[in-house]
């Protein structure tokens, strides 16, 4: 997991919204684009950044590419964040 890529991907409101949308299940880029008032190319660019950060998987099924959340990365990030909370409990 490249932490800089991850935080860059999460820094954009549209990409966070895409992640929220994908919580309900796998979708194609076209289905995701229906939730936005931007071009499909713009949505594809956001999906590419999310994919490079390993936050989403892209799986080709027939003629469509379906995007899904990569829950492993979210678990790794939570573990990384929790370690700071664990270290600061004795310092309160």
GIJO-V691025 format. One record per residue. N is the residue number from 0. RES is the residue in one small letter. SS is DSSP state (helix for helix, strand for strand, loop for the rest). PSI is psi in degrees with one decimal (NA if undefined). Layout:
{{N | RES | SS | PSI} {N | RES | SS | PSI}}
This chain:
{{0 | x | loop | 122.2} {1 | x | loop | 106.0} {2 | x | helix | -35.5} {3 | x | helix | -41.9} {4 | x | helix | -40.1} {5 | x | helix | -50.1} {6 | x | helix | -33.1} {7 | x | helix | -44.8} {8 | x | helix | -40.7} {9 | x | helix | -12.9} {10 | x | loop | -14.5} {11 | x | loop | 130.8} {12 | x | helix | -39.0} {13 | x | helix | -39.8} {14 | x | helix | -37.5} {15 | x | helix | -36.9} {16 | x | helix | -39.3} {17 | x | helix | -43.3} {18 | x | helix | -41.0} {19 | x | helix | -42.4} {20 | x | helix | -40.3} {21 | x | helix | -10.9} {22 | x | loop | -25.9} {23 | x | loop | -5.2} {24 | x | loop | 172.2} {25 | x | loop | 141.1} {26 | x | strand | 156.6} {27 | x | strand | 166.6} {28 | x | helix | -39.5} {29 | x | helix | -41.1} {30 | x | helix | -38.0} {31 | x | helix | -41.6} {32 | x | helix | -27.5} {33 | x | loop | -19.2} {34 | x | loop | -2.1} {35 | x | loop | 155.7} {36 | x | loop | 59.1} {37 | x | loop | 167.2} {38 | x | loop | 158.0} {39 | x | helix | -32.1} {40 | x | helix | -38.3} {41 | x | helix | -43.3} {42 | x | helix | -42.3} {43 | x | helix | -37.9} {44 | x | helix | -43.0} {45 | x | helix | -41.5} {46 | x | helix | -36.8} {47 | x | helix | -42.0} {48 | x | helix | -42.0} {49 | x | helix | -38.2} {50 | x | helix | -43.0} {51 | x | helix | -30.6} {52 | x | loop | -0.3} {53 | x | loop | 23.0} {54 | x | loop | -21.8} {55 | x | strand | 153.8} {56 | x | strand | 147.0} {57 | x | strand | 119.9} {58 | x | strand | 123.4} {59 | x | strand | 125.4} {60 | x | strand | 107.1} {61 | x | loop | -128.8} {62 | x | loop | 0.6} {63 | x | strand | 151.6} {64 | x | strand | 123.6} {65 | x | strand | 138.5} {66 | x | strand | 139.4} {67 | x | strand | 157.4} {68 | x | strand | 143.4} {69 | x | loop | 91.6} {70 | x | helix | -22.9} {71 | x | helix | -42.2} {72 | x | helix | -41.0} {73 | x | helix | -38.6} {74 | x | helix | -41.2} {75 | x | helix | -41.3} {76 | x | helix | -43.5} {77 | x | helix | -42.4} {78 | x | helix | -41.3} {79 | x | helix | -43.5} {80 | x | helix | -42.1} {81 | x | helix | -30.9} {82 | x | helix | -30.5} {83 | x | helix | -37.1} {84 | x | helix | -42.9} {85 | x | helix | -38.0} {86 | x | helix | -22.6} {87 | x | helix | -7.9} {88 | x | helix | -37.9} {89 | x | helix | -9.0} {90 | x | helix | 6.8} {91 | x | loop | NA}}
